[in-house]
Amino acid sequence: MKTPQIYFDNAATTNLLPEAVKAIEAILYEAYGNPSAIHLLGRKTKVKILEAKASIASFLGVDKEEIFFTSGASEANRLAIQSAILHLGVKKVITSHIEHSSVFEILMAYREAGIIELNFVDLHENGQINLQHLRMLLHDTANVLVVLMHANNEISNLLPLNAVRKICRQHKALFHSDMAQTIAKFHIDLKKTGADFASCSAHKFHAAKGIGFLYVNTDNPALSPKAYDFIKEKEMQGAKNILGIAALERAIEFANKNLEDDMIYIREIKAYMIFRLTANFDSINFLGDSSEKGLYTILSVLFPLSNFPNSLLMNLDIHGIMASELGRKTRIGKYLKIPEDCIAIRFSFSKFNTKSDVDFCINVLRKYYKNNRKRSKIRN
């Protein structure tokens, strides 16, 4: 019997939307020229890129001149931080201990080089940002950049964007948010978020890998032309990923077109997973806000090692179920204090998952649980 393939790792990356594949195929034959060239195919390709940028910007409520294509959110995060520090006079950065590595590593490098003062905002027990502590860190300071992700990719916690925006504006601080997990998952008007910078990765919503963008809010007078020119120059370097840009445009178009239905459907899948897990295993817990107010695509589960040994993820994979683990010894795992007697598994969903996928996963977990209970009794 063929092993099924059940993909519950959509927070890491997603499958390509069929419409995105068609967009790539069209470019392969119609607009494969170098956009820097002045000949017909070069001009045609450049027009496709500009049209795609305008289309993407319109879905996000911004101007096309505020969107800069990158290889993904990681590059966009680094670009936002570099421009703020090198060209906007930022001397102090406030972030959290559970940001993506692309944020954490560059900020640590700047701190170790003595270029910035780096402060970490406290988190509540559930992993949410302590807004009162953020206010304290911003009190009586200038030239500050706040870097906080919109949705945490491990525990699904959602940042209260409006509250953070107001705090940053009150203290005249710049604000960058990694929105890799939320763009195309909500109707997001980037202007209304109050972010000065925001990053996106297309492969998180069924487009191609190797493409994303950085949003730069040109309405903020604090963003000098020097910073804007620095980012624009970086965008212009190298050959343009026209295939990825075409896929990004098509995927974000389809995401917005079907967003309400997709959100309802994926929420139902996640709720069903929670229901089946809690109905079958009374010893599990959930990380962060993933079972309640968190991002509707992510569910992080704590399984006790007494019933689910460390080989749990491997066992799921053997049965065709693909998920991911948040290790206790990783930077984020240590900070969140994942218990030594638990294994943390992240299940992340898309519109291509079904309740049958959940049922199959639960059955595999039930068998694994029963087998380990038997082995435990034999040993004892």
N, C-alpha and C positions, 0 to 999 in steps of 0.2 A: 504494500500500500504506500502510495506517495505521501511523503511528509508535507503537510500544508505549510504555507509561508504566511505568517501573521506578523505584520509590521507594526509594533508599538514603540517605535523610536523616532517619531516625527518631530520631536524637539531637536534632534540632532540634524536630520535632513529629511527631505520628503521626495516622493516619486514625482517624475515629471508629468504635468498635466498634458493630456493628449493635444489640447489646443496650443500649448507651449511648444510641443514637438513640431506641430504644423507651422508655427511661426518661424522656428529654426530652419525647417526645410525650405520655406519660401525664401528666406535670406540666402541660403546656400546657392540658390539658382538665380536670384533676382538682384541682390545687392551685396556682392562679395568684394567690392572694390575697397581700396584704401581711402577712407574719408578725407585724408589730407591731400589726395591727388586732385588735380583740376579737370581730369577727363570725365566723361559721362558717368562711368560706373563709380568713380570717386565721389562725384557730386550726388549721385543717387543714394549712395550709402550714407553720406553726411546728412542728407535730408531725412532718411529713415531714423537716424540717431536723434536728430532734433525733434522730429515728430514724436518719437517714443518718449523723449524727455518731457515734452509738453503734455503728453497724455498722462504720464505717471504723476506729474506735478498737479494736474487738474484733479486727479482722484484724491490727492492729499491736501488740497486747498491752498497750494502755494504757487509761486511763479517758477517757470522752467529755469530761470537763472539761479534759483536757489537749490537746485538738484545737481550733484556732482557724482558721476559714476565712479565706482571703485570696484575692487575685486570681491568685496563683501563687507559685512559689518566690522570685522576685525580691523581691516585697513581703514575703514571710516572712523572707527573709534580712535585709532592712533593719530589719524589726520586731524581730527577735532582737537585732541589734546595737544598735539604739537603746535598747531596754529595758535591756540590760546596762550600757550607758554612762550613760544618764540616771537609772536607778533602782536599779542594783546596785553602784554605786561602782567600776565597771571603769575603770582608768586606763591599763592596758597591754593591747594586743591583739597576738596572734601569729597570722600567717596565711602564705600562700604567694604567690608571684608568678603562679601559674597558676589562681587562683580565678576564678569567674564575675565579670563586670563589676559585677553588682549588689552584690557583696561588696567588690570592690576600690575602687569609686568612693566609696562611703559612708565606708569606712575612711580613704581618702586625704583626704576632706573633713574628717573629724574630726581627723586629724593636722595638716592645714594650719591648722585653727582653733586648734591648741594644746590640744585637749581630751584627746587620748590620746597615748601613746607607741606607735608602730607598729613591730613587728619582723617580719622575713620569715625563715621557717625555710628552711634550705638544702635543696636537692634533690639526689638522686643523679643520675648521668648519664642514667639511664632515666626521670627525672622523679618517682621515688618520694621521699616525705618522708624526710629524714634525722632519725631518731628521737633520735639522740644529740645533735644540735644543738637539737632541741626541748627535751630535758631541760636543756641548758645555758641556753637562753633563759628557762626557768621557774625556774631555781635561785635561791633566796633572793629571790623576788618575791611580791607579794600583789596582790589585785584584778585578776586577769588573765583575759582571755577568749581561748580558742583557737578559731580559725575555719578549718576544713579540710573540703573537700568529700569525700564518700564515694567518688565515682567522677568522674574528670575527663572532662568532656564532649568534649574534643578528642583526648586520647591514651589514654583509657580506664583509666588507672591507678587501682587500688583502694586506698583508705586502709586500713591495718591497724587497724581500729576498736578491737579489744581492747587493742592495745598503746597507742594514743593515749589510750583511756579510763583505763588504769592510770596512765599518766604524769600525766594531768590530775588524777586523784584524789589521787595522791601529793603533788602540789603545790597542791592545793585550788584548781585553776583551773576556770573554767566552760568548757564545750565546746559549740560549735555546729557542726553539719555540714549542708551542702547535700546533700540526698539526692534531688535532682530526677531523677537518672539511675538510681537504684537501687530506690526504693520501687516495688513491684509487679513488680520484676525478680528479687527474692529474697524468701524468707520472712524478713521483718525483724520482730523483736521490739524495738521502740524502747527499752523499759526495759533490755534486755540490752545495747544498744549503749553505754550509759553517757552518751549525749548529753543535755545539758541543754536544748538546742534542736535541732530538725531541720525542714527545709523540704521541701515537695513541690509539684510541678506536675502536674496531672491530664493535661494534653495530651501528656505524655511516655509515657503508657501507654493510649492510645486512648480517652481521655475528652475533654471539651470544653476549649477554651481559656478563659482568664479565671477559672480556679478552681484553688485549691490549698489548702494549710494550713500552719500552723506548729504543731509539737509543742512543748509546754513541760513539762518533767519536774517535776511538783509534789512529788516525793519528796525533792528536794534542798532542805534547809532554807535554803541560801544564796539561793534565789529568793524574794525578799520579796513580800508581798502587793501592794506598790506596783507592782512590775514586772508581776505577774500582772494587776492591775487595768488597767494601761496597755494591755496587749495585748488584754484583753477589750473595753475601750472602743473600740479601733481596729476590732475585729471587728464591733462593733455599729453602726458608722457606715455610712450609706448603705443602699440597697436590697440585699437578699440575692440572690445569684445562685443561685436555687433550681434553675434548669435545669442549671447547671453542677454543683451539689452532687449532684443526682440522677444525672447522668452519671458523676461521680467515684465515687459509691458503687457503681454497677453495674459500672464498669470494674475497680475494685479487687477486687470480689467475683469476677468472672470470671477476673481475673489469678491470684488465689490458688487458685481451683478447678482451673485447668489449668497451674499454674506449672511443675511438674516436666517435663511433656511439652513445654511451650513452650520451656523452657530447653534441653532436649536438642535440640530441632528447630533453634532459632536458633544454637546452638553448632555444629551440623552445617553450617548455611549459611555461617557465618563460616569454619569450618575448610576448607570446600570452596573458598571465595573465596581463602584463603591458598594452598591447594594449586594452584589454577589460575593464580594470579598468579606464584608462584615457578616453576612448570613452564614458563611462557611467557616470563618476563622475568627475566633473571639480574641486572639492574642495579638492581632496586628494593630499598628497605629499609622498615622499619616504625618508626613513632614510638612512644616510650614502651614500655609493656607490651602494646600493642594486639594483638600477634601471639602473646602467650604467656599471662601471668597476668591480663591486663586484663579489663575488663567484656566479657561475651560478645556484646554488641550493637554494639560499636564496633571498627572497624579503620581505622587511619590509615596511609596509604601514602605513601612518598617516591618520586616518579617523577623520574628525571634529566631536566633540561630539554634535554639533547642529543638525547634520543629522544622526549620528550613536552613540547613547548613550552607556554608559558603559556596557550595557548588550549585546553588539555586539558579543563578543566571545561566550557567552552562547547561543545566537540565532543561530550562526553558528553550534554549537554543537548539538542543538536540531534537526537541519536539516541534521545531519550526517557528517558535515564538521569539521575536527579536525585541528586546528592551535594553535598558542600560542600568548600570549600578553607580551610585554615588559612594565612593570608598570612604571608609572611616578615617583613613590616613591622608586623604587629600586636603588641600588648603581649606576648601569649603566644608568638607566633612568634619574636620577638626573644629572649625569655628562653630558649626551648628551642633557640635557635641553629639554626633550620632553614637548611640550606646554601643559599647563593646560587644554586647550580647545580641546585636541586631545586624541585619543586612538591609541596606536601603536600595530598593529597585524603583526606577522611574519608568512608568508607562505613559507614553504620549500619543495622542490620537489625531486622526484626520478624518475627512469626509469619506475616505475610502475604507475605513474600518466598519465593522458590523457587530451587532449583538452576538452573532454566531461566533465571531472571533473571541469575544469575551467569554462565552460559554466554554469554548475549547480551552482557553487559557485557565479558567477556573478548574476544569476537570483535570488538567495536567498538574496544577497546584495541589488539588485534593489527593491525587495518587502519590505525589511526592511527599506530602504531609503524612499520609497513612504509612507509607513505606518507612519513613524515618522514625515514626512513632514505634513501629514494630521492631526496628533495629535497636532503638533505645531501650525497649523492654527486654530484648534478648541480652543486651550488654549488662543490664542491671540484674 
